[in-house]
Amino acid sequence: MSRLLSASLVPWRIIRRFDLYFESIFFGFELFVLCQKGKGTRICEVCANGLYTYHKLFDRYSLQKCRYCGSEKILPEIRACENESHTEKKQPPFLAKILDWLQRHRIRQIEQLDTPEKSLLDIRSARGKIPAHFKRLGWRALAAVLSAESKVAAEKAGADVVETDLMQLSNSERYGVITLHHVIEHVSNLQQALNQLDRLLLPGGYLILEYPNGSSLLKRLLGWRWFGYDPPFHRLQINPQFLADYLGMMNYRLLRESHFSMDYSLFIFAQSWVNVFLPFQRDAMYKLLRARKMDLVEKVSSLLSLPLFLGLAVIFLVYQPLVSLFRCGCVVRQLFKKAYIGERLAKTGSEASDASRH
């Protein structure tokens, strides 16, 4: 039944062309939700306290929401999309050059950190530029990628590369800095991923997370038209406050949080509003830039998006400072420092034991 509902039985593409919200009252959606309900755990992966319950349905995707922290999880359509969600996306050469130039801001921030050891691990590294830079500075730097194409690109940049998933990385080596730029919204189990990162990070080391803000003002205004959902590639919509609380219980201190990303904030803002102004498409410009498969309507919509993007860029100059002030931007970037508490406790216990013997 679930396969029928996700394939030929329901004319999803026709329904979507009429209105993105029509499916919320479509008569067959309850059956689809019941078929999806048994997939995965119901415990929230962000706060570890609440339970996921059905929130809404859109274009064959069931959106589950934690009633405790507000984080959301997208259950993908029945077709095998696991490989898609874990495939690193293609980019035109001109876009790759722009993104490489924007990486300099991230590199400068890492260079300012007082790390316990000059070592870095970049998870799902974007073409290996960050680890390659720090390797040239004499650091022990490693890029972890998921595809052979990404491995070739990172090696070409001069980085040391390993082709593996986060959960498969060896715990024999630990790092002073671990970076995950737009990665945690993709992971299959967030709590297991955070535990793995804790095993890989040295005490006193820094964990840098950047991801779409599940508490974004634009997300609350536009709902499913918000670009940050990006189904089925983005699995989680994360509440940054509760993620910081969860890491705090793991002895991580949040040093800095910002709500601006040079290579994502403007695009998320503009593409979200284009999804409103051109309701017969979704993320057409992004699909064009990422060389994803597009139909004729989406190709035309991507061309119509260009003048809208230019106009929205002006509005963004006013919008971004305001949402940064109120901590509700489209993207959140968090810098955590791992405490030395384990080593301190062990040292204190050893000193107490020595004192008792004397």
N, C-alpha and C positions, 0 to 999 in steps of 0.2 A: 504493500500500500504506500509506504513512504517513497519508494522509487517512482510509482505512478504519479503521485502528487508532485514530485519534483521534476517530472519529465513531461509526458505528453498529455496527461489527463487534464491539467489546468493550463489555459492559454496565458501563461505569465507575461510573455513579451507584449501581447496585445493589451493586457490590463495595464501594464506599466506605461504604455504609450498614452493612455487616457489621463491617468493621474497617479502620482507616486503614492498617494495616500488611499487610493481606492481599495487596495488589498486588505486594509485593516477591517473592512466590513464585508470582505468576500466570504461567501458561505462555506467554502471548503477549508478555510485556514485552520479551524480547530483540529481537524484530523491530522494535518501536517504537524502542528505543535505537539500533539500527543505522540506522534511517531518520533519526534526529535527529543522528547523529554527524557528518555532513558539514556541519552548519550552523555558520558562524562559525569563528574561529581557535581553535586548541588552546592557544596560548600564554596563560599566565595574565596577566590585565589588571592585577593588583595587584602582584605581585612581579616580573613580566617575566622570570622564570627557569624556573619549573615549567611543566608541561603539564596541561591539564584532561583527566581520565579519568573514565569513568562511575563514579558512586558509588552511586546508588539511584534508584528510580522511584517517583513518587507521583502518583496521580490525573492521568495523562496528562502529567506533567512529568518530564523527565529531569534529575537533579541531577548536575552535573559538579563534580569537586573537584580542586584543585591539590595534588599530593602534596608540593610544596615548602613552600608557606606555609599551606595549609589553607583558603584562600579558595574560595568556591563560586560556580558560575554555574548558573542555572536556564534550561533550554531550554524555551520555552513550547509549549503544544499547537499543533497545525498550523493551527488557525483563525487568522484575522488578528487578533492581539491587540496589534499595534503601536500602534494608535490608543488602545486602552485604557490601555496602559502609559504613554502620554505625555499622557493627559488629566488635568487637574487635577481633584481629586475634589470633589464637592458636599458642602456641610455645612448642617445645620439652623441657623437664626439663633441659637438659644441656645448652640450649640456654638461658633459663630464668635465670639460675644462672649466666651466663656471663653478661647478661644485668643488672642484679641486682648489680653486682660488679661495672659495669661502671656507675651506677647511683650515686656512691659516689662523682664523679667529680661535678655533678649538685648540689648535696646537699651542698658541700663545698662552691660553688658560692653563694647559697642562704643564707648560714650562715653568709657571709660577708656583707650582705645588712643591711643598717640602716633603718629598717622598722618602719612606724608610729605605728604599732601594731603587736604583735607577733601572726599573723594569716596567714593561707595559704590555697589556694584552688587550687587543681591539677585537671585540666579538662581532662577527659578520662585517668585517672591515670593508669600508667603501673604497675599493680599488687599492687598498694598502697604503695610502698616502701618509696617514698618521704614524703607523709603526715604522714605515720606511724612513720618515724624518728623524724619529728618535733613534733608530739604528745608526744613522749617520752621526748622531751625537754621542755614540758609544753606549747606548742603553741596550739592555736585553729586551728586544721588542718582538712581539709575535702577532701576526694577523690570523684570525680564525675565520675561515670562509666555508661556504656550503656547496659551491659548484666548481667544476673544473675551469670554467670560463673566468670566474672571479679569482681563482688561484693563479691563472696565467697573468691576469691584469695586475695582481698584487706583486707577483714575482718580477714583472716588468718594471714596476715602480721601485724595486730594490728591497722589498720587505721579505722577512722570513715568514713562511706561510705554512699553515696546517689546514687541510680540508677535512673538517669535522664539525659536528654540532656541539653546542655548549655542554650538554650533558655527557658527551663522550670525551671531553678533554681530560687529560691525566692530571691527578691531584699532586703529582710528585714535584711539580714546580709551582711556586707562588709568585705573585707579582705585586709591585708597589702601586700600580694604577691599572684599573680595568675600566674600559669604556664600552658603553652600549648605546649607540645612537640609533634610535628608532628600531629597536630590537625587541624589547620586553612585551610590546603589544602583539608580537607574533608567537611567543613561546607557547609550547603545548601545556605546560603546568608552571605557573608563575612561582609558587612557593618552592617547588623543587629547584627551579632555576636560581632563586635567591640563595638557597642553601648551597648550591654548587658554587655560586660566586663567592660565598663566604669561605668556602674551602680553598678557593684559588687566590684569595686576597690576603696579603700580609697584614699583620696587626700594625696599625698606624697608616695603612694604605688608603687609597682614595678610590671610590666607586662613583663613576659619572654615568648618569642615566638621562636620556632625552627621549621624549615620547609625546604623542598627542594627549592633550589635557582633557581627561574625562569630565572635568568640571568647568570646561570652557563656556564663556558667555555665549559665543556664537553657536555652540552645540545646543544650548538651551533655547536659543531663539529659533534656530532653523530645523531642529530635530534631525530626521534621517538624511536630510539634504546636506548636512555637515560633511565635508570632505573626509574628515578624520576617521569615519567609519570604515571606508574602503574595503567592503567585504569581497571575497572571503579572506583577504590577505591580512587584515587587522583582526585578530581574534578577540582582543580585550580592549575595553575602554576603562582607563584606570583613574581613580580618584587619588591625586598626588598627596593629599593630606594623610589619608589612611595608609598609603604605601610608606610614607615617611614614618608614621607611627609603628608600622610593622617592622621596619628596619631598625627603628629605635629600640624595640624589644630585643633585637639581635645585637645590641651594643654598637649601633652606628649613629653617628651624630650628623645631622643635616647642617652643613656649613653655609651653603648658599643655594638659593633657588631663584631662577629667572624665568620669565614668560615670553622670551623672544628667541627666535632662531633665524639667522640670516638666510638660510637656505630653505626654510619650511614655513615660517609664519605668514609671510605675504602670500605665498601660493595657496595655503590652506584657506586663508581669508577670502581671496579672490575666487578660487574654484568653488567654495561653498555658496557664495552669492550667485555665481554663474549657474549653479544647479537650481537656484530659485528662479532666475530670469529665463532660463532655457529648460523648462520642466520635462521635455521629451528626451533628455539625455541625462547621464550621470557621469561626472568626472571625465568628460571627453578630452579636454586639453591634457590632462594627466596621462590618459591612455595613449595619446599621440606622442607625448614626450618619452614615455616608457616603452614605446613600440609594441603596445598590446594590440590584440586583434580587435578591429572596429568594424561596425556596419556602416552603411551609407549615411544614416541619420547622424551617427556619432562623428563621422568625418566632416560633415557640413557644420555640425555644432561646434567642433573644435575651431573651425575658421571664424565662426561668429563670436567665439569666446575672446578672440584677440582684442577687439576694441573695448570689450567689457573689462578685460584685465587691466588695460591702461587707465580707464576711468576709476576703477576700484583701487588702483595703487595710490591715487591721490587721497582717497578717503582713508586708506590704511594709515597714512602718516598721522592722522588725528586719532584713529581708533587704537593703534598699538600702545601709545603712551598711557592711555586711560586704562586699558585692560591689564597692562603691566603693573600699574599702581594698585589696582584692586585684585591682582593675582588671579586673573581668570582669562589669560591669553590662550590661543589655540595650541601652543606648544609649551611644555614645561621642561626645564633643564635643572636637574638636582645634582649637587655635589655632596657626597657623604664621605665621612672619615671613620674608619674602623677603629674601635677603641683597643687599647692594650690590656684590657681588663683580665683576660685569661692569663697572660704572662705575669701580670702584677699579682694576681691571686696565688699563682704557683710560687712566685718569688717570696711573697709574704708567708706562705705556708712553710717553705723551706727555711726561712729565717726563724720562724717560730719553733720549728723542730730542732734547729741547731741550738737555740737558746734554752730549750727544755733539757737538752742533753748536758749543757754546761751547768 
